[in-house]
């Protein structure tokens, strides 16, 4: 499904799948709360940003988002 956000179009399926993959992994590692029902805004922003910059492979989106998310947690 494509959603129009002003001038940008988002493929909700790709973004949603990438978010599901990344958030599942990060919940299992304890990087984000396992009981959270609300999406993690920072993770979602990372994925949407990369999608808008041209990445459309859901696995690559998830892996890159995980790497960036975990890098931001390091001291």
N, C-alpha and C positions, 0 to 999 in steps of 0.2 A: 504494500500500500504506500502510495506517495502522499505526503502531506506538504502543502504549500505554506511556508512561513515567510510571509512578505515576498521577497524576491528569491529566496532559497527554497529548494525542494529537498525533503528528507525522505529516504526510503526507510520507513518505520521498521520493516522486516529486518533489514541488514543491521540497523542501529540497535534494534531490540534484541536480536540474536547475539550481537557482539556484547551488549550489556549483560545479558543473561550468562554468557560464558565467563566474562571477566568477574562479575559479581559473585558467581558461584565459587570460583577459585579463591577470590579474596575473602569470602566468608569462611571457607574451609581453612585458610591460613590464619584467620583471626584478624586480618587487616581491616575488615569492616564488621560491624555487629551481625551475628548470625540470626538474630531475632528481628532485624529491621524489615519492616514491610515497605517503608518509604524508600524510594530509590536514592542512591548516594549521588548527590548533585555533582560533586567533583569528578567522579568516575564518568558520569553521563556527559559532562561538559568535555572531558578529554575525548571521548568517543565521537561525539557530534563534531567537535573541532577537526579531528582527523578526517572524518567523513567529508566535511566541507572542503578540506584541502585535497581531496581526490582519492582517498583510500576507500575502496568499496568491498574489500574482502573481509567478511565477518571474523574469520580466524585471525587475520593480521591486525584488524582493529582491536580485537580483544587482547591479543598478546602485547601489542604496543601500549595499550591503555594500562594493562597490568604492570608493565615495566615502568611506565611513567608514574603511576600511582605509588608503587613500592619505592621508587627512587625518592619521591617527595617525603616519604616516612623516615628515611635515613637521617641521622643527626648531622 
